[in-house]
Amino acid sequence: MFQTQNQSQMLYFDIAPVPMLILNELGEIVHSNRECQNILRFEQTSSHIDDCLSAGVWLDIKRHFSMSPVFTPPEPFSKVIKFTCSNASYSLNVSVADTSSGVTYVAALTLHSKEVAPGGVAMDRLPFGMAVVDSDGHFLDMNHAFYQLLGYREEELKTKKDFDLTYVSDANSEKPLRHNLIGRGGQQYHVDKRYIHKHGHQLWVRTFVSAVSDDVSGDMKFIISVFDIHEEKQLQDVIATSERRFRVIAENVSSVVWISGADPMRLFYVNKCYDNVWEESAESLYGDPRAFLKKIHPAERELASVTRFSSSTDSWNVNYRLLFPDGRIKHIRDSGHCVFDGNSELIYRVGTLTDITSEIVQRDNVVTMAQQLRQLVEYDSLTGIKSRHAIMNDIRETYQQFSMTGDPSMLVYIDADGFKGINDSFGHEVGDQVLVKIAEHLTSNIRDSDVAGRIGGDEFVVLLRHTAQSEVPQILERLCRDINSEGLPINIAVTLSLGEKELCSNILSAEQWLSEADQTMYHNKREKKKARSQHLSTL
């Protein structure tokens, strides 16, 4: 692909192989390129062009351009000059340009023709390729760097033309530019084009072509300076391909993707997903990168602002909410990081904004379901006290602690007297009410450190943790009281049978502890029945 470069002109100015200066309206040097400073060993010791030359030319330059016709572009000013710091002669070619800040003069310097004549040693000292061709393109002279770049020997190149070695389409595009230089000494153009290497492969180069007139014959010659940019072009292709792939990926992901400069206020890119998540155009961010903050919940806006725009933030991952005018809320995960170059200088920032509303809702649903499941597993659905599974876990935990600490604990097994008769006489609905009243009775007569649970049917247990023996009689007295509660049929009298078992070293498992408390309860229940029968027999 043939290019005439007209962008980033200061970049090309600085790398141009021809020494160049920029002068202001007073003739002061405001900028000089690398060739002035390095190749010619030019040192800017004065701010004015005349102070650097063996003879002043500024008045001649001003006079030349003041006499140019108003409605036609002025012809460049040309003159052979010498610098005070060099014995070499140069062709000074000055062009004028109108800029927003006023008139600017661009001065180009070319070694006078006798210094660049074929066979001159000056060219061979140059680190880049240089060749001299005639008006037909035949090679007259070239330096070592030039023919080494193309893979030919010097004598082979002198049998060829410049455009014979240029890729066909690039040659056809460049020929008009070359033709326009004929008869216009001191003019220059530059192009990126492809040369054909001796071995057949294409080689990208950047060429600067200047026209000079031979002092003796008057024939027009062209000086071609050649820079190898093949790796640069390959890198550009890789970058372009990577950018295309990046955009294809970025525009098809479900998250907002953005890239900014080292200054977070310089936004380079944001994908269209922003339109869907924020429900407004992403274009607004290019004018004001802080615009996304407007929809963030006021309570979290400062967090989002500090995270994104702090100069000390290398990476981040925060969540916040978007609040919409209709009251809807979206949950956003904002994550990103900074990218640094090899010198640890910040190059740019890249981040994603992901709508995690469904994730949050799902998480909340899972938490709710887990809580509900926990309720089902740990609490009896009828009475609301601990289930058999949960109370057994508490009993096992207390047993394990006893094996390490020896703290006293008591397990009380409880059974409702005559519960089967209540179910048979009044029905299961009333029986369930009785069970609920028993659970309420137990929980209201134990300490906060104790726990009650339903083993099954009309059987309950109360775990008295860390209980001294002296406290047990009072607690048991409260637990064994008859239950008289409102809401039960008037003929129902609910009594309880209790069996307690203190945890001791003879008990080898939590299950044994429960079993012995159960046995004690049934023993007490039988004794209660026997005593009641004896009492009735004496009446």
SULJOMO-V872991 format. One record per backbone hydrogen bond with DSSP energy under -1.0 kcal/mol. NH is the residue of the N-H (numbers start at 0). CO is the residue of the C=O. If there is no record, write none. Layout:
nh = (NH,NH)
co = (CO,CO)
//
This chain:
nh = (2,11,12,13,14,15,20,21,22,23,26,28,29,30,32,33,36,37,39,41,44,48,51,53,60,61,62,63,64,65,66,76,78,80,83,85,89,90,91,92,93,94,96,98,101,103,104,105,106,107,108,109,111,114,119,125,128,130,131,132,133,136,138,139,140,142,146,147,148,149,151,156,157,158,159,161,164,166,170,171,172,173,174,177,178,179,181,183,185,186,188,190,191,192,194,195,196,197,199,202,204,205,206,207,208,209,210,211,213,217,220,221,222,223,224,225,226,228,232,233,234,235,236,237,238,239,240,241,242,243,244,245,246,247,248,249,250,251,255,257,258,259,260,265,267,268,270,273,274,276,277,283,284,287,290,292,293,295,296,299,303,304,305,306,307,308,309,315,317,319,321,322,323,326,329,331,332,333,334,335,336,337,338,340,343,346,347,348,349,350,351,352,353,355,359,360,361,362,363,364,365,366,367,368,369,370,371,372,373,374,375,376,377,378,379,383,385,386,390,391,392,393,394,395,396,397,398,399,400,401,402,404,405,409,410,411,412,413,414,415,416,421,422,423,424,425,426,430,431,432,433,434,435,436,437,438,439,440,441,442,443,444,449,450,452,453,454,455,458,459,460,461,462,463,466,470,474,475,476,477,478,479,482,487,491,493,496,498,500,502,506,512,513,514,515,516,517,518,519,520,521,522,523,524,525,526,527,528,529,530,531,532,533,534,535,536)
co = (191,7,8,9,10,11,106,30,104,27,23,46,21,21,19,13,32,33,34,35,42,26,48,81,56,57,58,59,60,61,62,93,91,89,51,82,80,109,78,107,76,105,103,101,98,96,22,94,20,92,18,90,88,111,116,122,225,223,140,221,137,133,159,131,131,129,142,143,144,145,146,152,153,155,156,136,161,193,166,167,168,169,170,173,174,175,178,180,210,183,208,206,2,204,202,164,200,149,196,194,192,226,190,224,188,222,186,220,218,213,211,132,209,130,207,128,205,203,228,229,230,231,232,233,234,235,236,237,238,239,240,241,242,243,244,245,246,248,352,350,268,348,265,262,258,258,256,270,271,272,273,280,281,283,287,289,290,292,320,296,299,300,301,302,303,304,305,335,333,331,329,294,327,323,321,319,353,317,351,315,349,313,347,344,340,338,338,259,336,257,334,255,332,330,355,356,357,358,359,360,361,362,363,364,365,366,367,368,369,370,371,372,373,374,384,379,451,377,386,387,388,389,390,391,392,393,394,395,396,397,398,400,401,463,500,461,498,459,496,457,494,417,418,419,420,421,422,426,427,428,429,430,431,432,433,434,435,436,437,438,439,441,446,462,460,385,458,458,455,413,452,411,450,409,407,467,470,471,472,473,474,475,493,484,488,482,414,412,410,408,503,508,509,510,511,512,513,514,515,516,517,518,519,520,521,522,523,524,525,526,527,528,529,530,531,532)
//
